[in-house]
Amino acid sequence: MDALMATGGFKTRKDTLEWALTEALRIATINKIVETPWTMEEAKAAVNPNYDVIAMRNMSPVTIKYSKTARSK
């Protein structure tokens, strides 16, 4: 726990444990998805039939400006 707190920059054991449990759940969810891939019907149902990948590629890029104060929070 101490090593994770130092490496992750956590100030409390509670914060460290909450992060570790969230990460464990995320990884377990990914592993479950990988172990049970979607059928073709499920994959087709997950994408909006009106989605146009070519139109998305042709859109002008969005510029995002970050301020130092916003990133430091």
C-alpha positions in Angstrom: 0.0 0.0 0.0 2.8 2.4 0.9 4.5 1.8 -2.4 1.3 2.5 -4.3 0.7 5.6 -2.3 4.2 6.9 -3.1 4.1 6.0 -6.8 0.6 7.2 -7.4 1.0 10.3 -5.3 -2.0 9.5 -3.1 -2.3 11.3 0.2 -4.5 8.9 2.1 -4.9 5.1 2.3 -8.6 5.6 1.5 -7.8 7.4 -1.8 -5.3 4.7 -2.6 -7.8 1.9 -2.0 -10.6 3.6 -3.9 -8.3 4.0 -6.9 -7.1 0.4 -6.7 -10.6 -0.9 -6.5 -11.7 1.2 -9.4 -8.8 0.0 -11.5 -9.4 -3.6 -10.5 -13.0 -3.3 -11.6 -12.0 -1.6 -14.9 -9.5 -4.3 -15.7 -11.9 -7.1 -14.8 -14.6 -5.6 -17.0 -12.1 -5.3 -19.9 -11.1 -9.0 -19.4 -14.7 -10.1 -19.4 -15.4 -8.3 -22.6 -12.3 -9.8 -24.3 -13.3 -13.3 -23.1 -16.8 -13.0 -24.5 -16.7 -11.0 -27.7 -19.8 -9.6 -29.3 -21.7 -11.4 -32.0 -22.0 -9.7 -35.4 -25.6 -8.8 -34.5 -24.6 -7.2 -31.2 -21.8 -5.2 -32.9 -24.2 -3.9 -35.6 -26.7 -2.9 -32.9 -24.1 -0.9 -31.1 -23.5 1.5 -34.0 -26.0 4.1 -35.1 -26.9 3.2 -38.7 -26.7 6.9 -39.6 -23.1 7.2 -38.5 -21.0 8.4 -41.4 -17.3 7.7 -40.8 -16.2 9.6 -44.0 -18.1 12.7 -42.9 -16.5 12.5 -39.5 -13.0 12.3 -41.1 -13.8 15.3 -43.4 -14.8 17.5 -40.5 -12.4 20.3 -39.6 -10.3 19.5 -36.4 -11.4 21.0 -33.1 -8.8 23.1 -31.4 -8.7 22.8 -27.6 -7.0 25.4 -25.6 -5.8 24.5 -22.1 -5.1 27.0 -19.4 -2.5 26.2 -16.7 -5.1 26.8 -14.0 -7.5 24.3 -15.4 -4.9 21.5 -15.7 -3.5 22.0 -12.2 -6.9 21.2 -10.5 
